């Protein structure tokens, strides 16, 4: 059995981004200034994932439950799959194979035989592992629906089915890690799924003691990929303006300059005659549209050709650009551009209707 030193707090998958684990020092220096996206997970979000309970007592929840209480819950929600007495109707047998001498030796005798019974009672070395699994994964049809006290009660009943605890036993946060499991001395890290040159293919000793208390997860954008989809600082995501770094200013071996939204030109000339090509680049229009070929959406010239004959063509396109839409060119939706100025939207619409030149 192998466990991570700390629960995985959160995972963020981004296309084209290679994730790596680095030290806090590295993350705070060279890596940190290079990114303008993402945020730290909130305490509430972390709490939703940080629910593991370990044999060493980490994460044990305050509560209690008796064998009798657990039997009622088990019969209602567990017996349909695991059998009335844990003998299994369709899934793993959770009871059987435990002998009285196993409780004394701490070594499940069934596991020393090739055909010995493999059950929850004979395999697990800690009652906390059983509690943890029931808490996070059971019942199958509605995991994590049991209260803390109900998990203690069901765990107590399963232990009783294996004759590990008596029928009048109460399991609680004080004795959960002290229950003498039949196979408590039968676990080892000296083996793996297979052998490689006489050694286990997986080594778990590094996580069994002197574990790293905190792991920093940072990301890296390889040099070859930084401009694969244009300048991140000029793009706008469908869910809102998530600004990235200015990848055009990044030099290998140096930190890129973190930027916010592009600053619009303020001169009278620029206001009177917007640079349309710059507008469509800054607002990520070119991520889905090209001038004369289809990408995700139709080309600008194809759009212009379709709507040129409408008397309200310009007003129609301005509304589409500002509000977005779906269905006119297929199922893929076009995200809205609510922050785009009316004058800029009008300039883009006019440019499209003029042949996108």
C-alpha positions in Angstrom: 0.0 0.0 0.0 1.4 3.4 -1.0 0.1 6.8 0.0 1.1 10.3 -1.0 2.7 12.3 1.8 0.1 15.0 1.3 -3.2 14.8 -0.5 -3.3 16.3 -3.9 -4.8 19.7 -3.3 -6.0 20.6 -6.8 -5.2 19.8 -10.5 -5.4 22.2 -13.4 -4.9 20.8 -16.9 -4.1 23.3 -19.7 -3.4 22.3 -23.3 0.2 22.8 -24.2 1.3 23.4 -20.6 3.8 21.0 -19.1 3.4 20.6 -15.3 6.3 20.1 -13.0 7.1 20.1 -9.3 9.6 22.6 -8.2 10.9 23.9 -4.9 9.4 26.9 -3.2 12.5 28.9 -4.0 12.3 28.2 -7.7 8.6 29.0 -7.8 9.2 32.3 -6.0 12.0 33.5 -8.3 12.3 32.5 -12.0 9.0 30.8 -12.5 6.4 32.9 -10.6 6.7 36.2 -12.7 6.1 34.3 -16.0 2.5 33.6 -15.5 -0.6 35.9 -15.6 -3.3 33.3 -15.2 -4.8 31.1 -12.5 -5.3 31.8 -8.8 -4.7 30.1 -5.4 -7.3 27.6 -4.4 -9.6 28.8 -1.6 -9.8 27.2 1.8 -13.2 25.9 1.0 -12.0 24.3 -2.3 -9.1 22.7 -0.6 -11.3 21.3 2.2 -13.5 19.6 -0.4 -10.5 17.5 -1.6 -8.6 17.2 1.7 -10.7 14.4 3.3 -8.2 11.6 3.6 -7.9 9.7 6.9 -4.6 7.9 7.4 -3.5 5.1 9.7 -1.2 7.6 11.5 -4.2 9.6 12.6 -4.0 12.3 10.0 -7.4 13.6 9.1 -9.4 11.7 11.7 -12.8 13.2 12.1 -14.5 13.6 15.5 -17.5 11.3 15.8 -18.7 7.9 17.0 -20.9 5.0 16.0 -21.9 1.5 17.3 -22.1 -1.9 15.7 -25.9 -1.9 16.1 -26.3 1.5 14.4 -24.0 0.4 11.6 -26.1 -2.8 11.0 -29.2 -0.7 10.2 -27.3 1.5 7.7 -25.5 -1.5 6.2 -28.7 -3.5 5.6 -30.3 -0.5 3.9 -27.4 0.7 1.8 -24.6 -1.9 1.6 -26.1 -5.4 1.7 -27.4 -5.3 -1.8 -23.8 -5.4 -3.2 -21.8 -6.9 -0.3 -24.3 -9.5 1.0 -26.1 -9.5 4.3 -23.1 -11.0 6.1 -20.4 -9.5 3.9 -20.2 -12.6 1.8 -20.7 -10.5 -1.4 -23.5 -10.5 -3.9 -21.5 -9.0 -6.7 -18.5 -7.2 -5.3 -15.6 -7.8 -3.0 -16.3 -10.0 0.0 -15.8 -7.8 3.0 -15.9 -10.5 5.7 -14.4 -13.9 6.3 -11.1 -15.6 6.6 -10.1 -14.0 10.0 -9.0 -16.4 12.7 -8.6 -15.7 16.4 -4.9 -16.3 16.3 -4.6 -13.7 13.6 -5.8 -11.0 16.1 -2.9 -12.0 18.4 -0.2 -12.3 15.8 -1.2 -9.4 13.6 -0.6 -11.5 10.5 -3.6 -12.8 8.5 -2.9 -16.5 8.0 -5.2 -16.6 5.0 -2.7 -14.4 3.1 0.1 -16.9 3.6 -1.7 -19.3 1.3 -2.2 -19.1 -2.4 -5.9 -19.9 -2.1 -6.5 -18.0 1.1 -9.5 -15.7 1.5 -8.9 -12.1 0.4 -11.4 -9.9 2.2 -11.4 -6.6 3.9 -10.8 -8.4 7.2 -7.7 -10.2 6.1 -6.1 -7.6 3.9 -6.3 -4.3 5.7 -3.7 -3.3 8.3 -5.7 -0.4 9.7 -9.3 0.4 10.5 -8.6 4.0 9.5 -8.2 2.8 5.9 -11.6 1.1 6.0 -13.1 4.3 7.5 -11.5 6.4 4.8 -12.8 4.3 1.9 -16.3 4.1 3.2 -16.3 7.9 3.8 -15.1 8.9 0.3 -16.6 6.2 -1.9 -19.7 4.5 -0.3 -22.5 3.9 -0.9 -21.7 3.2 -4.6 -24.8 5.0 -5.8 -24.3 8.1 -3.6 -20.7 8.5 -2.4 -19.9 10.9 0.5 -23.6 11.0 1.5 -23.0 9.4 4.9 -22.5 11.6 8.0 -19.3 11.2 10.0 -21.1 9.3 12.7 -22.7 7.0 10.1 -19.3 6.2 8.7 -18.1 5.2 12.2 -21.1 3.0 12.7 -20.8 1.2 9.3 -17.0 0.7 9.9 -17.8 -0.7 13.3 -20.3 -3.2 11.8 -17.9 -4.4 9.1 -15.2 -4.9 11.8 -17.8 -6.9 13.8 -18.7 -9.0 10.7 -15.0 -10.0 10.6 -15.0 -10.8 14.4 -12.5 -8.1 15.1 -14.6 -6.1 17.5 -17.6 -7.4 19.7 -21.2 -6.7 19.0 -21.5 -4.0 21.7 -18.4 -2.1 20.4 -18.5 1.7 19.8 -16.0 3.0 17.3 -14.9 6.7 17.7 -12.2 9.2 16.8 -10.3 8.1 20.0 -9.9 4.4 19.1 -10.1 4.3 15.3 -6.3 3.9 14.9 -6.0 1.6 17.8 -8.2 -1.3 16.6 -5.9 -4.4 16.4 -6.4 -5.5 12.8 -5.6 -9.1 11.8 -3.1 -8.1 9.2 -1.5 -5.1 11.0 2.0 -6.7 10.8 1.5 -8.1 7.3 2.2 -4.9 5.3 5.5 -4.2 3.6 7.0 -1.8 1.1 9.6 -4.4 0.0 7.6 -5.5 -3.0 5.9 -4.0 -6.0 3.6 -5.1 -8.8 6.6 -6.7 -10.5 10.4 -7.0 -10.1 13.0 -5.0 -12.0 16.5 -6.4 -11.8 15.6 -8.0 -8.5 14.1 -4.9 -7.0 10.4 -3.8 -6.7 9.2 -1.7 -9.6 7.7 0.8 -7.2 9.5 2.1 -4.1 7.3 3.5 -1.3 9.9 4.1 1.4 10.4 7.8 0.6 6.8 8.5 1.6 6.8 6.5 4.8 9.0 8.8 6.9 10.6 12.3 6.8 7.9 13.2 4.2 7.9 16.7 2.6 5.3 18.7 4.5 4.4 20.9 1.6 4.7 20.4 -2.2 4.8 23.4 -4.5 3.1 22.7 -7.9 4.1 25.2 -10.6 3.8 25.2 -14.4 6.1 25.9 -17.2 5.4 27.0 -20.8 8.1 25.7 -23.1 9.8 28.2 -25.4 8.6 26.4 -28.5 5.0 26.7 -27.4 4.8 30.3 -26.1 3.5 31.8 -29.3 1.8 28.8 -30.8 -1.6 30.5 -30.5 -0.6 34.1 -30.6 0.2 36.6 -27.9 -1.5 35.5 -24.6 -1.8 39.1 -23.4 -4.0 40.0 -26.4 -6.5 37.2 -26.1 -9.9 37.0 -24.4 -11.4 33.8 -23.3 -15.2 33.0 -23.7 -15.7 33.2 -20.0 -14.2 36.6 -19.6 -10.9 38.6 -20.0 -8.2 36.3 -18.5 -5.1 38.1 -19.4 -1.8 36.2 -19.8 1.8 37.3 -20.1 3.0 39.3 -23.1 4.7 36.4 -24.9 6.3 38.7 -27.5 8.5 40.2 -24.8 9.7 36.9 -23.4 13.3 36.0 -23.9 14.6 32.5 -23.1 16.2 32.5 -19.7 14.5 35.7 -18.6 11.2 36.3 -16.9 8.4 37.6 -19.2 6.7 40.8 -18.4 3.3 40.3 -16.7 0.7 42.6 -18.2 -3.0 43.4 -17.8 -5.5 44.4 -20.4 -4.1 46.2 -23.5 -4.1 49.9 -23.1 -6.1 51.5 -25.9 -4.7 54.3 -27.9 -5.9 57.7 -26.7 -4.9 60.0 -29.5 -7.6 61.6 -31.5 -6.3 60.1 -34.7 -6.5 56.6 -33.2 -10.0 57.2 -31.9 -11.2 58.5 -35.2 -9.7 55.6 -37.2 -9.3 52.4 -35.2 -6.8 49.8 -36.4 -9.2 47.0 -37.2 -6.6 44.3 -37.6 -5.2 45.2 -34.2 -8.8 45.2 -32.7 -9.5 41.7 -34.0 -6.2 40.4 -32.7 -6.5 42.1 -29.2 -10.0 40.6 -28.8 -9.0 37.1 -29.9 -11.3 37.1 -33.0 -8.4 35.6 -35.0 -8.4 32.6 -32.7 -11.5 31.3 -34.5 -11.7 33.4 -37.7 -9.2 34.0 -40.6 -9.5 36.6 -43.4 -10.2 34.1 -46.2 -10.3 30.6 -44.7 -12.4 28.8 -42.1 -10.8 27.9 -38.8 -13.3 27.2 -36.0 -15.8 29.7 -37.5 -16.3 31.1 -41.0 -13.8 33.5 -42.6 -14.3 37.2 -42.3 -14.9 37.5 -46.0 -17.5 34.7 -45.9 -19.3 36.5 -43.2 -19.2 39.8 -45.2 -20.5 38.0 -48.3 -23.5 36.5 -46.5 -24.8 39.7 -44.9 -23.8 42.4 -47.5 -27.3 42.5 -49.0 -29.0 43.2 -45.7 -30.2 46.8 -45.2 -29.2 46.6 -41.5 -26.0 44.6 -42.1 -23.7 46.8 -40.1 -26.1 47.0 -37.1 -26.7 43.3 -37.2 -23.0 42.4 -37.2 -22.3 44.9 -34.4 -25.0 43.2 -32.3 -23.6 39.7 -33.1 -20.0 40.8 -32.2 -21.1 42.4 -28.9 -23.6 39.7 -27.8 -22.3 36.6 -29.4 -24.5 33.8 -30.6 -25.0 30.3 -31.9 -26.7 28.5 -34.8 -26.0 30.9 -37.7 -22.8 29.1 -38.7 -23.2 25.8 -36.9 -23.3 24.5 -33.3 -20.1 26.1 -32.0 -21.0 29.3 -30.1 -19.3 32.6 -30.6 -18.5 34.2 -27.2 -19.8 37.7 -26.5 -17.6 40.8 -26.4 -19.3 42.9 -23.8 -16.3 45.1 -23.1 -15.8 46.0 -26.7 -16.6 49.7 -27.4 -19.5 50.3 -29.8 -17.2 52.3 -32.1 -14.7 49.5 -32.3 -17.5 46.9 -32.9 -18.8 49.2 -35.7 -15.3 49.5 -37.2 -14.9 45.7 -37.3 -18.4 45.2 -38.8 -17.7 47.9 -41.5 -14.3 46.2 -42.3 -16.0 42.8 -42.6 -18.7 44.1 -45.0 -16.0 46.0 -47.0 -14.3 42.7 -47.9 -12.0 42.3 -44.9 -9.0 43.9 -46.7 
